[in-house]
Amino acid sequence: MATKFKELTKAEEQLMQILWEKKKAFVNDLLEVLPDPKPAYNTVSTIVRILEKKGFVNHKAYGNTHQYYPVVSKKAYTKATFKSLLNGYFSNSFEQMVSFFAKEEKLSLSEMEEIKRIMDEEIQKLKS
C-alpha cells in the first residue's frame, strides 16, 4: 500500500525540491537558490516549520539557528503523489493514463518508442 502524505502547497514543494537536492540546508541556503523575487526570510522559515509539522523535514539545532533535512524521500513522495494522480484523474488505470499522454500530449515517435522499450524490458523481467 502506498504511503499517504499530506498534500504540499507549491511553495512547500519548491522548498522540498531544494532540500532533496541539497540533503540539508539552513533557511539562508534555501533563500539563496530561490528565484527572484525572493520571499522574506520569515516566510521561508515559516514554510519550513510547516513542512516539519507535516512530517517532511526535521532539524538539527545550532544555537538559535536550525539546519533542516528531509525525512521523506523524494522517491516516496513521488510515488504517493503519482498514485493519487493516477487514482484521481485516470480511475486508477495505467492504460487510461498512457492513452491520455499518447493522444492528448502528442508524444513524439521517439518518446513512444522509448516508453515501449522500457515496457518491453519490464515485461521480460516479469516473464523471467
Helices and strands as residue ranges (DSSP letters): H 10-22, H 27-33, H 41-53, E 57-62, E 65-70, H 74-90, H 94-104, H 109-127
